[in-house]
Amino acid sequence: MTGRVTDPDRLSQAAKAAGAADLDALLVTPGPDLRWLTGYDALPLERLTALVVDASGAPFLVAPRLEVPAVMASPAGGLGIEVLGWEETEDPYSLIASRLPAVRRVGVADRMWAEQLMRFRAAMPGAEQSLAGAALRDLRVRKSPAEVDALRRAGQAIDRVHRRMAQFLQPGRTEREAGAEIARAILDEGHVRVDFVIVGSGPNGASPHHEVSDRVLEPGDPVVVDIGGTTAEGYCSDCTRMYCLGEPETDFRTYFLVLLEAQQAACAQAGPGVSAESVDAAARAVIAEAGYGGAFIHRTGHGIGVESHEDPYIVAGNETLLEPGMAFSIEPGIYQPGRHGARIEDIVVVTGDGIERLNVTDRDLVVLEG
């Protein structure tokens, strides 16, 4: 299994980005930004762990002394950054403040706990706080070739799970039973963590974020299967396909074909230089023209990388122009409350002249005979 994707240049890039955003330093606590910058997947604990990216100096990482061995065993240990272990009776917030005596503005991790934010504010009362994401977003949103390779392998791994779906979706089983086997398959096929398993059968398919329940799968049920995980390289997968336990109702197949056309239209629209919102509009136009506009109740997509959901978001109002290296889902849906629903999702990455789909399994409705 390939190790976590890291790049020592990310720290220097982050320092430059902080300076360009008029921030003197970034304070990065456990979460996606810390993983992306250092490869250290730190546990979010009441004891503070924080990477300090000084816009005009060397970065350093503060961690509880008992966590220092884990830091050094992670990819962060090979980056050559200073690691300061603090004792139980020390105040790590004051320790960081003492190393940054002249800061005017700091960027705090977007997912920092409120408790930590307040303690940093008390330790550095003269420093204005803003979000570190303002500096890091542009760095993370354009994936490097190594990151695209990692996302491609994650996509291949989740595709292998979808190809096994006939083993799991059978009349008489509950969604929960099928979901448990799917989760095991996600790990078996190359992930180290299961991020989510959605098995939405029959009327449950009309709830986009339904997970699993004790509902028994029945002959004729359409089933939404939306699954994803994280690989050892630290990158996420996410793919939705539609299954039916025997022949579906005529009206379901009718709107499924509309959905298939909408997903293709959005993929055809996506590419360098077009806006994120125009991709959403392309899918929405097909669905609305067929009379199902009110049944498409969410955005068309979300970015993906070290998080399942990150920038760029494929939604009305997002005028961001797509660039090579941006990776995101294209997943329109149509939902009929009380009856059934459908969604088709691929992860795509923008190339120099279009997109590459990172999921390649058949997007048509898969009819499984019980």
Secondary structure, DSSP 8 states (H G I E B T S, - for coil): -------THHHHHHHHHHHHTT-SEEEE-TTHHHHHHH-------SS--EEEEETTS--EEEEEGGGHHHHHHSGGGGTT-EEEEE-TTS-HHHHHHHH-TT-SEEEE-TT--HHHHHHHHHH-TT-EEEETHHHHHHHHHS--HHHHHHHHHHHHHHHHHHTTGGGT--TTSBHHHHHHHHHHHHHHTTEEEEEEEEEEEGGGGGSTT----S-B--TT-EEEEEEEEEETTS-B--EEEEEEESS--HHHHHHHHHHHHHHHHHHHH-STTSBHHHHHHHHHHHHHHTT-GGG--S-SEEE-SSSSSEEEEESTT---B--TT-EEEE--EEEETTTEEEE-BEEEEE-SSSEEES--S--S-EEE--
